[in-house]
């Protein structure tokens, strides 16, 4: 300690003595100016950085999350906003509709078999491609509720797709059931996404393509589809032929029925006429049975033997041939006259 004091005393200047002035070096002045300029520029950079960090812009179709000491808050309003530099942090999210494929690659359009190959209810393999559309509805939950929300949506979508496809047969997946399949898958995904609550909303899911997984199977399915189309064509032709022939057959049937009805009426009329004739003959028979019998006998014989003459042999050997024709004519005339008088 004494040594330090002695050195200090030796180095002290006598007040009576004036310090000698050493001329200043011009290089030292230049160095100081450079330092001042560098310090000023550095200050301006820091200041501009702080000013820039305190202002942020939110565009249309965009939302931001403002974090203050680790506490997030959504900023949905568009326009210019201010924040505390180094204290508050801002994260922006895109709220437009976005999407991703399932079963194929967007870059080269190649099939991703691990996603696209599925099995149907009738145990057939099928290659189905989908496209999922979504948007971010709650930025805070999107950023902090899960690590990879898009991957969660992708996994849920694939699970729902396989579940629904497994309940349909291969024909429905390839042709008629696509609309119903899409609706069921969408409803199932929405239900599960609501349970996850990660700030993402499903907009739509559509089937891009569905086909058999190999060329051989594809050819077989095409052959089946061709056969089905041939079946439909044959059915249409058969229905056309039926529609053409049925009216003709119906018209023929109606004509046959009408002819039968007319024949029936003719037979009824003839029968009624025969009944009337029989009744009239019976009335005459009651009045004069013997004469009526003879008349009926002659009329019957005329019908049976129209070209023959009647010869009567009385057996006494005197007259063998009697004028039967004139007698029959007179007898018939007398009988008709009697019948006429009777009717009067």
BELFEN-V98393 format. One record per helix or strand. SS is the DSSP state (alpha for helix, beta for strand). FROM is the first residue (numbers start at 1). TO is the last residue. Records with the same first field share a line. If there is no record, write none. Layout:
SS = FROM-TO, FROM-TO
//
This chain:
alpha = 2-11, 26-53, 113-116, 139-144, 149-165, 170-174, 178-196, 215-287, 289-304, 324-343
beta = 55-58, 62-68, 71-75, 79-82, 88-94, 98-102, 104-104, 111-111, 117-119, 125-136, 200-211
//
